[in-house]
Structure formats: C-alpha cells, structure tokens
Amino acid sequence: MTNRSKGLAGVVAGQTAISEVYGQEGRLVYRGYDIHDLAANTTFEEVAYLLWRGDLPSAAQLAALKAQMAAARELPDGVLKAMRLLPPSAAPMDVLRTVVSRLGIEDPHMTPTPDQAIGLTAKIPTILAAFHRLRQGLEPLPARPDLSHTGNYIYLLTGQEPTPVAAESLGTYFILLADHGFNASTFTARIVTSTASDIYSAVSAGIGALKGPLHGGAPSLVLEMLQAIGTPENAEAWMRNRLKQGPIMGIGHRIYRAEDPRAEILRELSRRVADAQFFHLAWESEQTALRLVHENPRASRMYTNVEFYSAATLHAAGLPPDLFTPSFAASRTAGYTAHILEQVAEHELIRPNSEYIGQVGRKVVPLAERG
C-alpha cells in the first residue's frame, strides 16, 4: 500500500521562503513578518516588494516600485480590443483568466522575470475595472499614476477618487490576501511554472483554481448568505437549515485550527468602516454560526475564516459582489508571481506519484464479441 493523504493534507510538497501558515496557532507570516504587523504598518506595494525581493523596501526602492507599477498599468491596444468582444454577461473571473492568457501573446518571453511579475500585478486591476465599465456601456478610464495600487483600482472602477474608508478597506484586504503558503491556486501556478512554462500560463491557471467556491469563490456567497438572513433574529433558523445541507460559508478552514488571523483583522476593520447595521448583522450571524457549529464536538476547532469578513470589507469598499473573488485574485497575483519566481529557481518538475486503484489483468475482447 502506497503512503497517501487525501487531498495531499499534511504532505510537504516543497520548500518556500515566502510565507508560512501556522494553522494550530492561527498565525500567518510573510518573509518572517507577522501579518498583524504588516497590516498595521505597511502598504500593499511594500508587501508586494517584500514577497518578490525578500525584504521590505527602502524609501527609494518603494518609490521606484510605485513608478514601475504605475507605468505598467495600461493594457496593450490588442488586449483592450479583445476585451471589447467579450459578452457583458461574462463572469469577471472568466474574463480575468482569459485576458491574462491574452497578455501572454503580447509578451512571449518564456522564463518568468521580476519585471513580468510587477507588470502583471499592476495590470490585473486595470483588466477588472475595464471590463466592469465596458459591461455597463462605459469607456475604460486611463490609470492614475498619482494614486496607490488599490486607490487606482477604485478610481478605475468608479471614476471617483477613493474615500478614506474605501482606501483603507481595500488596501488592508490586499495585504492580507497577498499570499498564503501552498494553497490550491498558488500550488497550481507553481506546478505550471515547474514545466518551464510562462508566467501568464501559470497565473491564468492559478486564477482558474481560485475561481472555485471551496477556495476563493466564497466571499460573494457570504454576502448572499447575510442578505438572505436579513436580520440577526433570523440567523439561527437560517443557519440550522443550512447545516442540514452542508457547511456554512465563512466558517472553518482546511489549515487553521485556531481563528484565521486575517479574519480577526478584517473583523475589526469592518467594525470601523462597514455600515453599522450591516456589521451588526455580520457579527451576530458569525456568533450564531460558531455556536451552532460547535454543538458538534468534532467541529470544536472550527473558526471564522477570512472569507466571512472579506464580504463586509469589500462591500464597504463599494465593490460589486461578482468582483469579490477577482479582487482576491488581484491581491494574490503578488503572491502567485513571487512563488513563480521562486519555482523558476528550483529547476525541478513537480510530478507526484499516484496510487492506482483500478482493475488489473484485463484482456481485450475483439470488437465483434463485445456485448
């Protein structure tokens, strides 16, 4: 019998110096820095530099990175022309996956580079905002080089400079979601990279993995859940009925056996920036969900995950629900590309074994004799 683990749980599939998830303790670390410290004291651009380069930037290095990202935001004419042909009804995650792949035609260089990582990370918000405006019958806006990465994203979506609330909400969210170890989509991107493929193929594959509701597709489902509950008084009856059908969105995590530290940060952020009535609904629903889940002794270490308060945070930032997961991808692209660059240095094809459980010893029967 081959040693195996369902879903590769607990299997060490490689080494990384980029981030570590301490699931038993409920901690997340980027390059040795605790996520609480980074969320409180840095910007997304600083965190992206840290993921790519290994250290936080100096003032001069940060200024140079911001200038490079700002210069890389605009989309090639051929890409924008292709986007105009996409149906307005298309799902934004499908559009993002398609357009990232299309960018690869404009840049056929095969071996991923830091400049490609920076350029692709800079372009993801432009792609999402351009499609959002096109589907409304509006023209895409030119990027604003004077705005931050997340501030420019809000501007491109709305045509308005971001409010302090929106800027704080989205900036913190992008920091928290930038990386998370060998999660499903990051590992997918690393597998593609290990074949010596290009950065656009690897990131589009990662986006495809992120689309699933068991990975990155949950925040919009949490918002739908809260809207369906409506008032805190309805939470228990709604959730008891939901538990008969399956898990409650935003509760439980594959790795964490303590509270997800990102959920803790986003809860407090939502308390400050979200509509007070909406936050009250979210908080009461969370407490009800945890109480009901913990009635099962086997679920005693299930806690709130990042998706629960991502919904409240992104809602407060003014994003439409179908851009929640694509915005997750916009943040995580910094992590994807950091892992892609790390994998390039490995020069090793990722090719695990499998355990065959099919039939053996079968013989081919001539076609005329098959029943």
C-alpha positions in Angstrom: 0.0 0.0 0.0 1.4 3.4 -1.0 1.5 6.1 1.6 -1.0 8.7 0.6 -3.0 11.6 2.0 -6.5 12.6 0.9 -6.2 16.0 -0.8 -2.5 16.0 0.0 -3.3 17.1 3.5 -0.2 17.2 5.6 2.1 16.4 2.7 5.2 18.6 2.4 5.2 19.3 -1.4 8.2 21.7 -1.5 10.0 24.4 0.3 9.3 28.2 0.3 10.8 31.2 2.0 7.8 33.4 1.0 5.1 32.7 3.6 4.1 30.3 6.3 0.7 29.4 7.8 0.9 28.3 11.4 -2.5 26.6 11.5 -2.5 25.3 15.0 -1.6 28.7 16.4 -3.6 30.9 14.0 -0.7 32.8 12.7 0.4 33.9 9.2 3.9 35.2 8.3 5.3 36.8 5.2 9.1 36.5 4.9 9.3 36.4 8.7 6.9 39.3 9.4 3.7 38.6 11.3 0.6 39.6 9.2 -0.7 41.8 12.0 2.5 43.9 11.9 2.3 44.2 8.1 -1.4 45.1 8.0 -0.9 47.8 10.6 2.3 49.4 9.3 2.8 48.8 5.6 1.1 49.4 2.2 0.3 46.8 -0.4 3.2 48.0 -2.6 5.6 47.4 0.3 4.2 43.9 0.9 4.5 43.1 -2.8 8.1 44.2 -2.8 8.7 42.0 0.3 7.2 39.0 -1.4 9.2 39.5 -4.6 12.5 40.6 -3.1 12.6 39.1 0.4 12.9 42.4 2.3 10.9 45.4 2.9 11.9 48.3 0.6 13.7 51.5 1.5 12.0 54.7 0.6 13.9 54.9 -2.6 13.2 51.3 -3.5 9.5 51.8 -2.8 9.3 55.0 -4.9 11.0 53.1 -7.8 8.5 50.2 -7.5 5.5 52.5 -7.4 6.7 54.3 -10.5 7.3 51.0 -12.3 3.9 49.6 -11.3 2.1 52.9 -12.3 3.9 52.8 -15.7 2.8 49.2 -16.3 -1.0 49.7 -15.5 -2.2 50.4 -19.0 -3.3 47.5 -21.2 -1.9 46.9 -24.8 -4.3 48.0 -27.5 -4.7 44.5 -28.8 -5.8 43.3 -25.3 -8.3 46.1 -24.9 -9.6 45.4 -28.4 -10.1 41.7 -27.5 -11.9 42.7 -24.3 -14.5 44.7 -26.2 -15.5 41.5 -27.9 -16.3 39.7 -24.7 -20.0 39.4 -23.8 -21.1 41.8 -21.0 -22.7 38.8 -19.2 -19.4 37.0 -18.8 -18.3 36.2 -15.3 -15.4 38.5 -14.3 -13.3 35.6 -13.2 -13.6 34.0 -16.6 -12.7 37.4 -18.2 -9.7 37.8 -15.9 -8.4 34.3 -16.8 -9.0 34.9 -20.5 -7.3 38.3 -20.6 -4.3 37.2 -18.5 -3.8 34.5 -21.1 -4.2 37.0 -23.9 -1.5 39.2 -22.3 0.9 36.3 -22.9 0.6 36.8 -26.7 1.9 40.3 -26.2 4.8 39.1 -24.2 6.1 35.8 -25.5 9.2 35.7 -23.2 9.1 32.2 -21.7 11.2 32.4 -18.5 9.3 34.4 -15.8 11.1 37.6 -14.7 10.6 40.1 -11.8 9.6 42.8 -14.3 6.9 40.5 -15.6 5.7 39.9 -12.1 5.5 43.6 -11.4 3.8 44.3 -14.7 1.2 41.6 -14.4 0.3 42.6 -10.8 -0.1 46.2 -12.0 -2.4 45.2 -14.8 -4.9 42.9 -13.0 -6.9 45.8 -11.5 -7.0 47.6 -14.9 -8.4 44.4 -16.5 -11.2 44.1 -13.9 -12.1 47.8 -13.9 -12.1 48.0 -17.8 -14.4 45.0 -18.1 -16.7 46.4 -15.3 -17.1 49.6 -17.2 -17.4 48.0 -20.6 -20.3 45.8 -19.4 -22.1 49.0 -18.2 -21.7 50.6 -21.6 -18.9 52.9 -20.3 -15.4 53.5 -21.6 -12.4 52.3 -19.6 -10.6 55.1 -17.8 -6.9 55.9 -18.0 -4.9 54.9 -14.9 -4.0 57.5 -12.4 -0.2 57.3 -11.6 -0.7 59.5 -8.6 -2.9 57.0 -6.8 -1.8 53.9 -4.9 -2.3 50.4 -6.4 -5.7 49.9 -4.6 -6.7 53.6 -4.9 -6.2 53.5 -8.6 -8.3 50.3 -8.8 -11.2 52.0 -7.1 -10.8 55.1 -9.3 -10.8 52.9 -12.5 -14.0 51.1 -11.3 -15.9 54.2 -10.2 -14.4 57.3 -11.9 -14.1 58.8 -8.4 -11.1 59.1 -6.1 -11.4 56.6 -3.3 -12.9 57.7 0.0 -10.7 57.2 3.1 -13.0 54.3 4.1 -12.7 52.6 0.7 -9.0 53.1 0.5 -8.4 51.7 4.0 -10.7 48.7 3.4 -9.2 47.6 0.1 -5.6 48.4 1.0 -5.7 46.2 4.1 -7.6 43.5 2.3 -4.9 43.3 -0.4 -2.2 43.0 2.2 -4.0 40.2 4.0 -4.8 38.2 0.8 -1.5 38.6 -1.0 -0.1 35.2 -0.1 -1.0 32.1 1.9 1.6 29.3 1.5 1.0 26.4 -0.8 -2.8 26.9 -1.2 -4.6 25.3 -4.1 -4.2 28.1 -6.6 -0.6 29.0 -5.7 0.4 25.4 -5.9 -1.3 25.2 -9.3 0.8 28.2 -10.5 3.9 26.5 -9.2 3.1 23.3 -11.0 2.7 25.1 -14.3 5.9 27.0 -13.7 7.8 23.8 -13.0 7.2 22.6 -16.6 9.2 25.7 -17.8 6.1 27.4 -19.0 5.5 31.2 -19.0 4.2 33.4 -16.2 0.9 34.1 -18.0 0.0 30.4 -18.3 0.9 29.9 -14.6 -1.1 32.9 -13.3 -4.1 32.1 -15.5 -4.1 28.5 -14.2 -3.9 29.9 -10.6 -6.9 32.1 -11.4 -8.8 29.1 -12.6 -8.2 27.3 -9.4 -9.1 30.3 -7.3 -12.5 30.6 -9.0 -13.9 27.6 -7.2 -16.2 28.3 -4.1 -14.1 25.9 -2.0 -11.1 28.3 -2.5 -11.6 31.9 -3.5 -15.3 32.0 -4.5 -16.7 32.2 -1.0 -16.8 35.9 -0.1 -19.7 36.7 -2.5 -21.5 33.6 -1.2 -21.1 35.0 2.4 -22.7 38.3 1.2 -25.6 36.3 -0.3 -25.9 34.4 2.9 -26.1 37.6 5.0 -28.6 39.2 2.7 -30.7 36.1 2.8 -30.6 36.1 6.6 -31.7 39.7 6.6 -31.8 40.4 10.4 -29.9 38.9 13.3 -33.2 37.3 14.6 -33.3 35.1 11.5 -29.8 33.9 11.8 -30.3 30.7 13.9 -33.2 29.3 11.9 -31.5 30.0 8.6 -28.2 28.5 9.7 -29.7 25.4 11.3 -31.4 24.7 8.0 -28.1 25.4 6.1 -26.2 22.9 8.3 -28.6 20.2 7.2 -27.4 20.8 3.6 -23.7 21.5 4.1 -21.2 23.8 5.7 -21.8 27.5 6.5 -19.8 29.8 4.2 -17.0 31.6 6.0 -16.7 29.1 8.9 -13.9 26.6 9.0 -10.6 26.3 7.2 -8.5 23.4 5.8 -5.4 24.6 7.7 -6.4 26.7 10.7 -7.3 25.1 13.9 -7.5 28.4 15.6 -9.0 31.7 14.4 -7.8 32.8 11.0 -5.7 35.9 11.8 -6.9 37.6 8.6 -10.5 37.2 9.8 -9.6 38.8 13.1 -8.0 41.8 11.4 -10.9 42.2 8.9 -13.5 41.9 11.7 -12.0 44.9 13.4 -11.6 46.8 10.1 -15.3 46.0 9.3 -16.3 47.2 12.7 -14.8 50.6 11.8 -15.6 51.0 8.1 -18.8 49.0 7.4 -22.3 50.2 7.7 -23.2 49.8 11.4 -26.4 47.8 10.7 -24.6 45.5 8.2 -21.7 44.9 10.6 -24.2 44.1 13.4 -25.8 41.5 11.1 -22.5 40.0 10.2 -21.2 39.8 13.8 -24.4 38.3 15.2 -24.5 35.8 12.3 -20.9 34.9 12.9 -21.5 34.3 16.6 -24.6 32.2 15.8 -22.8 30.2 13.3 -19.9 29.4 15.6 -22.3 28.4 18.4 -24.2 26.0 16.1 -21.1 24.5 14.6 -19.5 23.9 18.0 -22.5 21.9 19.1 -20.8 19.1 17.2 -17.8 18.1 19.3 -15.8 17.1 16.1 -16.1 20.7 15.0 -14.8 22.3 18.2 -11.8 23.8 16.4 -13.6 25.3 13.5 -13.4 29.1 13.5 -14.2 32.1 11.3 -12.1 32.2 8.1 -11.0 35.1 6.0 -13.9 34.9 3.6 -16.5 35.8 6.2 -15.4 39.4 6.9 -14.0 39.8 3.4 -17.6 40.2 2.3 -18.2 43.0 4.7 -14.9 44.7 3.9 -15.3 44.6 0.1 -18.9 45.6 0.5 -17.7 48.7 2.5 -15.2 49.5 -0.3 -18.0 49.7 -2.8 -17.1 46.7 -4.9 -20.0 44.7 -6.6 -20.2 41.1 -5.3 -19.1 39.5 -8.6 -15.8 41.4 -8.3 -15.1 40.0 -4.8 -13.2 36.9 -6.0 -11.5 38.7 -8.9 -10.2 41.3 -6.4 -8.9 38.4 -4.3 -7.0 37.4 -7.4 -5.7 40.9 -7.9 -4.2 40.8 -4.5 -3.0 37.2 -4.7 -1.2 37.8 -8.0 1.7 39.3 -6.0 1.9 36.0 -4.2 1.5 33.9 -7.3 4.3 35.7 -9.1 6.6 35.6 -6.0 6.1 31.8 -5.9 6.5 31.5 -9.7 9.9 33.3 -9.4 10.9 31.0 -6.5 9.8 27.9 -8.5 11.9 29.0 -11.5 15.0 28.9 -9.3 14.1 25.4 -8.3 14.6 23.9 -11.8 12.5 21.0 -10.8 9.4 19.5 -12.4 6.6 18.9 -9.9 5.4 15.3 -10.7 4.0 13.4 -7.7 3.1 9.7 -7.8 -0.4 8.4 -7.6 -1.9 5.2 -6.2 -3.7 3.2 -8.9 -7.0 1.7 -7.6 -8.4 0.4 -10.9 -8.7 -3.1 -12.3 -5.8 -5.2 -13.4 -5.2 -8.2 -15.7 -8.0 -7.4 -18.2 -7.8 -8.7 -21.7 -9.1 -7.0 -24.9 -12.1 -8.8 -26.4 -12.5 -8.4 -30.2 -15.0 -5.7 -31.1 -17.4 -8.1 -32.7 -17.7 -10.2 -29.5 -18.3 -7.3 -27.0 -21.8 -7.3 -25.7 
